[in-house]
Amino acid sequence: MQGVTASQVNCLANTSEDTNFVDTYGCLYTFADAQKVCPAGWHLPTQADFNALLAYVGSNDLMKSQNLRATSWGGLDSYGFAALPAGFYSDSYNNLGTYTFFWTSEEKNNTTSFRLNVDSSKAIMASHNKTYGGSVRCLKD
């Protein structure tokens, strides 16, 4: 991580439902922590980055979801994105096995920021409370 120590970011991990959560899904991060986790030479995607990905991988929401989901999650993983259903955190863990989202680097306002949502029927851009825990994908600079 880019000059960040483990004590500077909080890894949210749903180990009560899956003792191998971190090994399988990685950590979930608040928006603030997500801004710190990409290693040097990498960055969080922007809305434009994710919108370009969505335009490339399918012509409808279901196709986009299928092409981004890992085969182990019933997807086609046609482009190697391999999204897994890590769920999210908001005072408790939610939707493990059915949903995931990936933070962008961009805020919508003081309390929400943009993210890519993926579930079994769609992959779309939306916004979420910054204090929620979500997944990250880093892009090479």
C-alpha positions as CSV (number, residue, x, y, z in Angstrom):
1,M,0.0,0.0,0.0
2,Q,1.1,3.4,-0.9
3,G,3.0,4.5,2.2
4,V,0.0,3.3,4.3
5,T,0.5,1.1,7.4
6,A,-2.1,-1.5,8.3
7,S,-3.1,0.6,11.3
8,Q,-4.2,3.4,8.9
9,V,-6.9,1.4,7.2
10,N,-9.6,-0.7,8.6
11,C,-10.2,-4.1,6.9
12,L,-13.8,-5.0,7.3
13,A,-14.2,-8.7,7.0
14,N,-17.3,-10.8,7.4
15,T,-15.6,-13.7,9.2
16,S,-18.7,-14.6,11.2
17,E,-20.3,-15.9,8.0
18,D,-17.1,-17.0,6.2
19,T,-14.0,-17.7,8.2
20,N,-12.0,-17.4,4.9
21,F,-13.6,-14.1,4.0
22,V,-10.4,-12.1,3.4
23,D,-8.8,-15.0,1.4
24,T,-11.9,-15.3,-0.8
25,Y,-13.2,-11.7,-1.1
26,G,-10.5,-9.4,0.2
27,C,-11.3,-6.6,2.6
28,L,-14.2,-4.2,2.6
29,Y,-13.3,-0.6,3.1
30,T,-15.1,2.7,3.8
31,F,-14.7,5.3,1.1
32,A,-12.0,7.1,3.1
33,D,-10.0,3.9,3.5
34,A,-10.5,2.9,-0.1
35,Q,-8.7,6.1,-1.1
36,K,-5.6,4.8,0.6
37,V,-5.3,1.2,-0.4
38,C,-4.0,1.2,-4.0
39,P,-0.3,0.6,-4.2
40,A,2.1,3.1,-5.8
41,G,1.5,3.2,-9.5
42,W,-2.1,2.3,-9.2
43,H,-5.4,4.2,-8.5
44,L,-9.1,3.8,-7.8
45,P,-11.2,3.9,-10.9
46,T,-13.2,7.0,-11.7
47,Q,-16.9,6.9,-12.7
48,A,-15.7,7.4,-16.3
49,D,-13.4,4.3,-16.0
50,F,-16.3,2.1,-14.8
51,N,-18.7,3.6,-17.3
52,A,-16.3,2.7,-20.1
53,L,-16.0,-0.8,-18.7
54,L,-19.7,-1.2,-18.6
55,A,-20.1,0.1,-22.2
56,Y,-17.5,-2.4,-23.3
57,V,-18.8,-5.5,-21.6
58,G,-22.4,-5.6,-22.6
59,S,-25.4,-3.9,-24.2
60,N,-27.8,-4.5,-21.2
61,D,-27.6,-4.8,-17.5
62,L,-27.9,-8.6,-17.3
63,M,-25.1,-9.1,-19.9
64,K,-22.9,-6.6,-18.1
65,S,-23.4,-8.5,-14.8
66,Q,-22.8,-11.9,-16.4
67,N,-19.6,-10.7,-18.1
68,L,-18.2,-9.2,-14.9
69,R,-19.1,-11.9,-12.4
70,A,-16.8,-14.8,-11.6
71,T,-17.8,-18.2,-12.9
72,S,-18.0,-19.4,-9.3
73,W,-20.8,-16.8,-8.9
74,G,-22.7,-18.0,-12.0
75,G,-21.1,-15.4,-14.3
76,L,-19.3,-15.8,-17.5
77,D,-16.3,-13.7,-16.4
78,S,-15.7,-12.9,-20.1
79,Y,-13.2,-10.2,-19.4
80,G,-11.3,-11.4,-16.3
81,F,-12.9,-9.0,-13.9
82,A,-14.1,-12.0,-11.7
83,A,-16.4,-10.0,-9.4
84,L,-17.3,-12.0,-6.3
85,P,-20.4,-11.5,-4.0
86,A,-18.6,-10.0,-1.0
87,G,-21.7,-8.1,0.1
88,F,-21.1,-4.8,2.0
89,Y,-20.9,-3.4,5.5
90,S,-23.2,-0.8,7.1
91,D,-23.4,-1.4,10.9
92,S,-23.5,-5.1,10.1
93,Y,-22.6,-7.3,7.1
94,N,-25.2,-7.6,4.4
95,N,-25.8,-9.5,1.1
96,L,-22.8,-12.0,1.3
97,G,-23.3,-14.3,-1.6
98,T,-25.7,-12.1,-3.6
99,Y,-24.1,-8.6,-4.2
100,T,-21.0,-6.5,-4.2
101,F,-19.9,-3.0,-5.0
102,F,-16.6,-1.4,-5.9
103,W,-15.8,2.2,-4.8
104,T,-14.7,4.8,-7.3
105,S,-12.4,7.6,-6.4
106,E,-15.2,10.2,-6.7
107,E,-17.5,11.8,-4.2
108,K,-21.1,12.6,-5.0
109,N,-21.4,15.0,-2.0
110,N,-20.3,15.2,1.7
111,T,-22.0,11.9,2.7
112,T,-22.1,9.8,-0.5
113,S,-19.7,8.7,-3.2
114,F,-20.0,6.7,-6.5
115,R,-19.6,3.0,-6.9
116,L,-20.1,0.1,-9.3
117,N,-22.9,-2.3,-8.1
118,V,-22.9,-5.9,-9.3
119,D,-25.5,-8.5,-8.5
120,S,-26.9,-11.5,-10.4
121,S,-29.1,-9.4,-12.7
122,K,-27.3,-6.1,-13.3
123,A,-24.0,-4.1,-13.1
124,I,-24.7,-0.4,-12.8
125,M,-23.3,2.8,-11.4
126,A,-24.9,4.2,-8.3
127,S,-24.0,6.0,-5.1
128,H,-23.6,4.9,-1.5
129,N,-23.0,6.3,2.0
130,K,-19.2,6.8,2.4
131,T,-19.2,5.0,5.8
132,Y,-20.3,1.7,4.2
133,G,-17.7,-1.0,3.6
134,G,-17.3,-2.0,0.0
135,S,-14.7,-3.7,-2.3
136,V,-12.0,-2.0,-4.3
137,R,-10.3,-2.6,-7.7
138,C,-7.2,-0.6,-8.5
139,L,-6.2,0.4,-12.0
140,K,-2.6,0.7,-13.2
141,D,-1.6,4.3,-13.8
